[in-house]
Amino acid sequence: MKIPPELLSLEEFPTSAVFAEGIKSLRVERKARSVETILGVEYAAKSGMKLHLDILAPRVAEGDLETFPLVMFVQGSAWRRQNLAQQLAQLTRFAASGLVIAMVEYRPSDLAPFPAQIRDARTATRFMLEHAAEYRADPGRLVAWGDSSGGHTATMLALTEGLARFSDEAMPAAPLGIRGVVDYYGPSDLGSMNDEPSIQDHDAPDSPEGRLLGGVRVSENPELIRESSPLAYIDSSTPLPPFLIVHGDKDRLVPFGQSVMLYRKLRECGHAVDMYRLKGADHSGEEFWSGEATRTITAAFIISRCSEGAKPLG
């Protein structure tokens, strides 16, 4: 049935009623904003190192009281010193869609081994919650996101809520209230990283995993493997926020199976989780950042988790 285009605008045009079970719907935000960049915000000093946040915030007109979901993004680095600007250009696109993004600097493993990185991410998140009004972030709409080692950190941040070992702040502390977790190709079980093909040995004391655990051979330290594994903190009795997992099936550094294990454990324990396999994608490939489909999936997940409870300033 043809309708003359001059009779109906896009808003007036009827939504299709054709559907099938299993189809996932995405609402794509068409409005883009300009973005304010605030670099080098010091949130703490630990182990003699000043730790910083790089913050991307949607620009608003004077007098506008709108606030936006807060995304704590942990840049992957094999737990070594990070380049916080590595995904700055790509993350700006997300900020333009209406998100406040705080990129978290953590202590590298050669300065402070596990679990320092999770502790730092928790301290950074508390800082942003306390200073939310300065950046027009809504503390009630919080999502943790990370890639690679940052995905591991973001996942552990959500899973270890309330555990004193993973906090540098006095316990008990008020919960962070994380409403969603985005894990881009993060490790889930350091002890099984060598079980799949990889271009890197993950067991040696000088491997990224060995350095994270304190410069030890990973396979000889089962208790550290368990403590550093997100799988150990998932059960059916503890409520968890929904997860979005995205991983390439030709990842040469963090095997694809690492995300499959996390996905299976979350599902087995009755938690909400979606996982997307990127066919032919390598570790941190351009498909994760330049692909429109991936950006849409990630942005839609974040916005859907934060679609309720918006709080204006004042």
WOLIN-V237264 format. One record per residue. N is the residue number from 1. RES is the residue in one small letter. BURIAL is 1 if it has 9 or more other ideal C-beta (glycine too) atoms within 8 Angstrom, else 0. Layout:
BEGIN
n:N res:RES burial:BURIAL
n:N res:RES burial:BURIAL
END
This chain:
BEGIN
n:1 res:m burial:0
n:2 res:k burial:0
n:3 res:i burial:0
n:4 res:p burial:0
n:5 res:p burial:0
n:6 res:e burial:0
n:7 res:l burial:0
n:8 res:l burial:0
n:9 res:s burial:0
n:10 res:l burial:0
n:11 res:e burial:0
n:12 res:e burial:0
n:13 res:f burial:0
n:14 res:p burial:0
n:15 res:t burial:0
n:16 res:s burial:0
n:17 res:a burial:0
n:18 res:v burial:0
n:19 res:f burial:0
n:20 res:a burial:0
n:21 res:e burial:0
n:22 res:g burial:0
n:23 res:i burial:0
n:24 res:k burial:0
n:25 res:s burial:0
n:26 res:l burial:0
n:27 res:r burial:0
n:28 res:v burial:0
n:29 res:e burial:0
n:30 res:r burial:0
n:31 res:k burial:0
n:32 res:a burial:0
n:33 res:r burial:1
n:34 res:s burial:0
n:35 res:v burial:1
n:36 res:e burial:0
n:37 res:t burial:1
n:38 res:i burial:1
n:39 res:l burial:0
n:40 res:g burial:0
n:41 res:v burial:1
n:42 res:e burial:0
n:43 res:y burial:1
n:44 res:a burial:1
n:45 res:a burial:0
n:46 res:k burial:1
n:47 res:s burial:0
n:48 res:g burial:0
n:49 res:m burial:0
n:50 res:k burial:0
n:51 res:l burial:1
n:52 res:h burial:1
n:53 res:l burial:1
n:54 res:d burial:1
n:55 res:i burial:1
n:56 res:l burial:1
n:57 res:a burial:1
n:58 res:p burial:1
n:59 res:r burial:0
n:60 res:v burial:0
n:61 res:a burial:0
n:62 res:e burial:0
n:63 res:g burial:0
n:64 res:d burial:0
n:65 res:l burial:0
n:66 res:e burial:1
n:67 res:t burial:1
n:68 res:f burial:1
n:69 res:p burial:1
n:70 res:l burial:1
n:71 res:v burial:1
n:72 res:m burial:1
n:73 res:f burial:1
n:74 res:v burial:1
n:75 res:q burial:1
n:76 res:g burial:1
n:77 res:s burial:1
n:78 res:a burial:0
n:79 res:w burial:1
n:80 res:r burial:1
n:81 res:r burial:0
n:82 res:q burial:1
n:83 res:n burial:0
n:84 res:l burial:1
n:85 res:a burial:0
n:86 res:q burial:0
n:87 res:q burial:1
n:88 res:l burial:1
n:89 res:a burial:0
n:90 res:q burial:1
n:91 res:l burial:1
n:92 res:t burial:1
n:93 res:r burial:1
n:94 res:f burial:1
n:95 res:a burial:1
n:96 res:a burial:1
n:97 res:s burial:1
n:98 res:g burial:1
n:99 res:l burial:1
n:100 res:v burial:1
n:101 res:i burial:1
n:102 res:a burial:1
n:103 res:m burial:1
n:104 res:v burial:1
n:105 res:e burial:1
n:106 res:y burial:1
n:107 res:r burial:1
n:108 res:p burial:1
n:109 res:s burial:1
n:110 res:d burial:0
n:111 res:l burial:0
n:112 res:a burial:1
n:113 res:p burial:1
n:114 res:f burial:1
n:115 res:p burial:1
n:116 res:a burial:1
n:117 res:q burial:1
n:118 res:i burial:1
n:119 res:r burial:1
n:120 res:d burial:1
n:121 res:a burial:1
n:122 res:r burial:1
n:123 res:t burial:1
n:124 res:a burial:1
n:125 res:t burial:1
n:126 res:r burial:1
n:127 res:f burial:1
n:128 res:m burial:1
n:129 res:l burial:1
n:130 res:e burial:0
n:131 res:h burial:0
n:132 res:a burial:1
n:133 res:a burial:0
n:134 res:e burial:0
n:135 res:y burial:1
n:136 res:r burial:1
n:137 res:a burial:1
n:138 res:d burial:1
n:139 res:p burial:1
n:140 res:g burial:0
n:141 res:r burial:1
n:142 res:l burial:1
n:143 res:v burial:1
n:144 res:a burial:1
n:145 res:w burial:1
n:146 res:g burial:1
n:147 res:d burial:1
n:148 res:s burial:1
n:149 res:s burial:1
n:150 res:g burial:1
n:151 res:g burial:1
n:152 res:h burial:1
n:153 res:t burial:1
n:154 res:a burial:1
n:155 res:t burial:1
n:156 res:m burial:1
n:157 res:l burial:1
n:158 res:a burial:1
n:159 res:l burial:1
n:160 res:t burial:1
n:161 res:e burial:1
n:162 res:g burial:0
n:163 res:l burial:0
n:164 res:a burial:0
n:165 res:r burial:0
n:166 res:f burial:1
n:167 res:s burial:1
n:168 res:d burial:0
n:169 res:e burial:0
n:170 res:a burial:0
n:171 res:m burial:0
n:172 res:p burial:0
n:173 res:a burial:0
n:174 res:a burial:0
n:175 res:p burial:0
n:176 res:l burial:1
n:177 res:g burial:0
n:178 res:i burial:1
n:179 res:r burial:1
n:180 res:g burial:1
n:181 res:v burial:1
n:182 res:v burial:1
n:183 res:d burial:1
n:184 res:y burial:1
n:185 res:y burial:1
n:186 res:g burial:1
n:187 res:p burial:1
n:188 res:s burial:1
n:189 res:d burial:1
n:190 res:l burial:1
n:191 res:g burial:1
n:192 res:s burial:1
n:193 res:m burial:1
n:194 res:n burial:0
n:195 res:d burial:0
n:196 res:e burial:0
n:197 res:p burial:0
n:198 res:s burial:1
n:199 res:i burial:0
n:200 res:q burial:0
n:201 res:d burial:0
n:202 res:h burial:1
n:203 res:d burial:1
n:204 res:a burial:1
n:205 res:p burial:0
n:206 res:d burial:0
n:207 res:s burial:1
n:208 res:p burial:1
n:209 res:e burial:1
n:210 res:g burial:1
n:211 res:r burial:1
n:212 res:l burial:1
n:213 res:l burial:1
n:214 res:g burial:0
n:215 res:g burial:0
n:216 res:v burial:1
n:217 res:r burial:1
n:218 res:v burial:1
n:219 res:s burial:0
n:220 res:e burial:0
n:221 res:n burial:1
n:222 res:p burial:0
n:223 res:e burial:0
n:224 res:l burial:1
n:225 res:i burial:1
n:226 res:r burial:0
n:227 res:e burial:1
n:228 res:s burial:1
n:229 res:s burial:1
n:230 res:p burial:1
n:231 res:l burial:1
n:232 res:a burial:0
n:233 res:y burial:1
n:234 res:i burial:1
n:235 res:d burial:0
n:236 res:s burial:0
n:237 res:s burial:0
n:238 res:t burial:0
n:239 res:p burial:0
n:240 res:l burial:1
n:241 res:p burial:1
n:242 res:p burial:1
n:243 res:f burial:1
n:244 res:l burial:1
n:245 res:i burial:1
n:246 res:v burial:1
n:247 res:h burial:1
n:248 res:g burial:1
n:249 res:d burial:1
n:250 res:k burial:0
n:251 res:d burial:1
n:252 res:r burial:1
n:253 res:l burial:0
n:254 res:v burial:1
n:255 res:p burial:1
n:256 res:f burial:1
n:257 res:g burial:1
n:258 res:q burial:1
n:259 res:s burial:1
n:260 res:v burial:1
n:261 res:m burial:1
n:262 res:l burial:1
n:263 res:y burial:1
n:264 res:r burial:0
n:265 res:k burial:1
n:266 res:l burial:1
n:267 res:r burial:1
n:268 res:e burial:0
n:269 res:c burial:1
n:270 res:g burial:0
n:271 res:h burial:1
n:272 res:a burial:0
n:273 res:v burial:1
n:274 res:d burial:1
n:275 res:m burial:1
n:276 res:y burial:1
n:277 res:r burial:0
n:278 res:l burial:1
n:279 res:k burial:0
n:280 res:g burial:0
n:281 res:a burial:1
n:282 res:d burial:0
n:283 res:h burial:1
n:284 res:s burial:1
n:285 res:g burial:1
n:286 res:e burial:0
n:287 res:e burial:1
n:288 res:f burial:1
n:289 res:w burial:1
n:290 res:s burial:0
n:291 res:g burial:1
n:292 res:e burial:0
n:293 res:a burial:0
n:294 res:t burial:1
n:295 res:r burial:1
n:296 res:t burial:1
n:297 res:i burial:1
n:298 res:t burial:1
n:299 res:a burial:1
n:300 res:a burial:1
n:301 res:f burial:1
n:302 res:i burial:1
n:303 res:i burial:1
n:304 res:s burial:0
n:305 res:r burial:1
n:306 res:c burial:1
n:307 res:s burial:0
n:308 res:e burial:0
n:309 res:g burial:0
n:310 res:a burial:1
n:311 res:k burial:0
n:312 res:p burial:0
n:313 res:l burial:0
n:314 res:g burial:0
END
